[in-house]
Amino acid sequence: MCGTRSSAQMFPFARIPLRAFLLGAAMSLVLAAPASAAVDCVMGSKTAPAELITACGAIIDQTANSSADRAAALLVRADANARTSGGLTQALWDIDRAIALDGRNAKAWRLRGDLLREAGGDLNRAAADLSKAIELDPQDAEAYELRGVVYTNQRRLDRALADYDQAIKLKPDDAQAWSDRGVNYYLGGDNEKAIRDLSEALRLDPNRPRAYTNRGAAYKKLGQLDKAVADDGEAIRLDPKVPEYYDNRGLVLAAMGEYDKAIADYDQALRLAPKPNFFTNRGDSHQLKGELGAALSDYEAALKIDPNFAQTYNNRAVLYKKMGERKRALADYETALKLDPGNENAANGRRSMVAEIAKFGAEPLRPLAANSGNGPSFDCATAKREVEKVICADPQLGVLDRQIAETYERVLKTTKGRSAGDLRRTQRDFLNLRNASFGRPGYDLRKVMQDRLQRLNAMES
């Protein structure tokens, strides 16, 4: 086993879906700019943010305008700033000014709380702002829903649940509230209620790919893998550009033992975004298939992207143990524990490896020697290259290596002159390229060896 699947964050659960900072449908601000302006300062306008910022500025700068009108214009400009690159700070400043002008504007408090949450700011301050919005407008369903999201992110699940309940009571057709409450139930371990709420969210709005993949994760927890695969497939159909959906389906397929299909999904996830957890998950499937070289390559690619990814060290330790590399396995378990002290798999693995080293020593296991007729073509006891150690640890790769060497010798005996020289050169090139390329992302040792054997077989024929 490669340990828990925590290396693959259940994307929509680990990160609550972010929504637009300002929702035009929730606000009815329509502020006319001065007659000289060609653009109205209006919430929900499709006008370019830069033009809106100018139009709203004309209202804000006119001190003769009422405080309420200037505050409303500041909120519209805040929305425009939030939609520009690097404009979040200016958006917050605009909302601060709006609150200073009109401290009883519930929408301003709600919007600032939501922006603080989305910007990754102080969640306690975000919760306080949303609480103020609720105090000023106890019928604002969205303020309850957004505060529930903040509490969920803080893992204050009971308080989040109370807010989602109130949001749904005030607005029963809000698919987002049902979806977020489903996330909350999932995090609390109540997968049946999570599925119920996510199903209701999808009934209200069937075009929610994240709700499908979330429900798929809950189905996976309950062991209903066919339903999980179907939900992740629907998420991919609705939005094929999100790499996490492929990764999620890959995890389910791996749990079903469908490693080739899982690897295909991880391949697609990596094409969209080369993330360390995607490499680690693909490495796990390669390892479970017995493709130790490909697994090691993927783990090293993951650590090249993120040297502090604890789960990769844990899973590579499992691989090293299979390869008989006890010292390296122990080092990886210890690194995993240093980075993630609560990793029970790493703790158990470390204890097991310490006991094994005490009994057998830290030296690698001695694989089958070349002269046994069952191992690779070289002596594993003296192997130094990483690629050779992987071949020694993988019986199928060992057989492939011996077949390549023996076929090469047979073909060489029947080849003369320049052709024999060319054959020797191609064999040297194959070995040199194998040694230099092993461990690089995407390098498939098994496939390369199979291709070489196929070419030699064709020459022999």
Secondary structure, 3 states (H helix, E strand, C coil): CCCCCCCCCCHHHHCCCCCCCCCHHHCCCEECCCCCCCCCEECCCCCCHHHHHHHHHHHHCCCCCCHHHHHHHHHHHHHHHHCCCCCHHHHHHHHHHHHHHCCCCHHHHHHHHHHHHHCCCCHHHHHHHHHHHHHHCCCCHHHHHHHHHHHHHCCCHHHHHHHHHHHHHHCCCCHHHHHHHHHHHHHCCCHHHHHHHHHHHHHHCCCCHHHHHHHHHHHHHCCCHHHHHHHHHHHHHHCCCCHHHHHHHHHHHHHCCCHHHHHHHHHHHHHHCCCHHHHHHHHHHHHHHCCHHHHHHHHHHHHHHCCCCHHHHHHHHHHHHHCCCHHHHHHHHHHHHHHCCCCHHHHHHHHHHHHHHHHHCCCCCCCCCHHHCCCCCCCHHHCCCHHHHHHHHCHHHHHHHHHHHHHHHHHHHCCCHHHHHHHHHHHHHHHHHHHHHCCCCCCCHHHHHHHHHHHHHHHHC
